[in-house]
Amino acid sequence: MKSRVVLLTCVTATCVAIATPAFAKSCEEVKAEIAAKLDAKGVVGYTIEAVPMDQPDERKQIGVCEGGAKKIVYSRGS
């Protein structure tokens, strides 16, 4: 449970760190930046995906891209 809290804290911190400049970037660029940060922290077994902003999604939103038209969502496991 403690490792899950630490992981969520890392993901949230990553999101906050890149959210503002990522707003206008392409989704592929934002996903690559997030993946690099998660990999550097040793996170494995995750999926990040860009989906339309208005699409309901239960996964954790960790960023935005393409001028706010899409959001980057994160999930752990397969």
C-alpha positions as CSV (number, residue, x, y, z in Angstrom):
1,M,0.0,0.0,0.0
2,K,2.8,2.4,0.9
3,S,4.5,1.8,-2.6
4,R,1.2,2.6,-4.3
5,V,1.0,6.0,-2.4
6,V,4.6,6.7,-3.4
7,L,3.8,5.8,-7.0
8,L,0.7,8.0,-7.1
9,T,2.7,10.9,-5.6
10,C,5.4,10.5,-8.2
11,V,2.8,10.4,-11.0
12,T,1.1,13.5,-9.6
13,A,4.4,15.3,-9.2
14,T,5.3,14.4,-12.8
15,C,2.0,15.8,-14.0
16,V,2.3,19.0,-12.2
17,A,5.9,19.5,-13.4
18,I,5.0,19.3,-17.0
19,A,1.3,20.3,-17.1
20,T,1.7,24.0,-18.0
21,P,4.3,23.7,-20.9
22,A,2.7,20.5,-22.1
23,F,-0.6,22.2,-22.8
24,A,0.4,23.3,-26.3
25,K,2.7,20.3,-27.1
26,S,1.8,17.3,-29.3
27,C,0.5,14.3,-27.5
28,E,3.4,12.1,-28.6
29,E,5.9,14.7,-27.2
30,V,4.1,14.9,-23.9
31,K,3.8,11.1,-23.6
32,A,7.5,10.7,-24.3
33,E,8.4,13.2,-21.6
34,I,6.1,11.5,-19.0
35,A,7.4,8.1,-19.9
36,A,11.0,9.3,-19.6
37,K,10.3,10.6,-16.1
38,L,8.5,7.5,-15.0
39,D,11.2,5.3,-16.3
40,A,13.8,7.3,-14.5
41,K,11.9,6.8,-11.3
42,G,12.0,3.0,-11.9
43,V,8.2,2.7,-12.6
44,V,7.4,-0.4,-14.7
45,G,4.2,-1.9,-16.1
46,Y,2.4,1.2,-16.9
47,T,0.4,2.5,-19.8
48,I,0.0,6.2,-20.9
49,E,-2.5,7.1,-23.6
50,A,-3.9,10.3,-25.2
51,V,-7.7,10.4,-25.3
52,P,-10.2,13.2,-26.2
53,M,-10.7,15.6,-23.4
54,D,-14.5,15.0,-23.4
55,Q,-14.2,11.2,-23.3
56,P,-15.0,9.8,-19.9
57,D,-12.1,7.8,-18.5
58,E,-11.6,6.1,-15.2
59,R,-7.8,6.2,-15.4
60,K,-5.8,8.9,-13.7
61,Q,-5.3,12.0,-15.8
62,I,-1.7,13.1,-15.7
63,G,-1.4,15.7,-18.4
64,V,-3.0,17.5,-21.4
65,C,-1.8,18.1,-24.9
66,E,-2.8,19.6,-28.3
67,G,-4.0,22.8,-26.7
68,G,-6.3,21.1,-24.3
69,A,-8.1,19.0,-26.9
70,K,-6.7,15.7,-25.4
71,K,-5.7,14.4,-22.0
72,I,-3.0,12.0,-21.1
73,V,-4.2,9.1,-18.9
74,Y,-2.2,6.7,-16.8
75,S,-2.9,3.1,-15.7
76,R,-0.8,0.4,-14.0
77,G,-0.6,-3.2,-15.0
78,S,-1.8,-4.9,-18.1
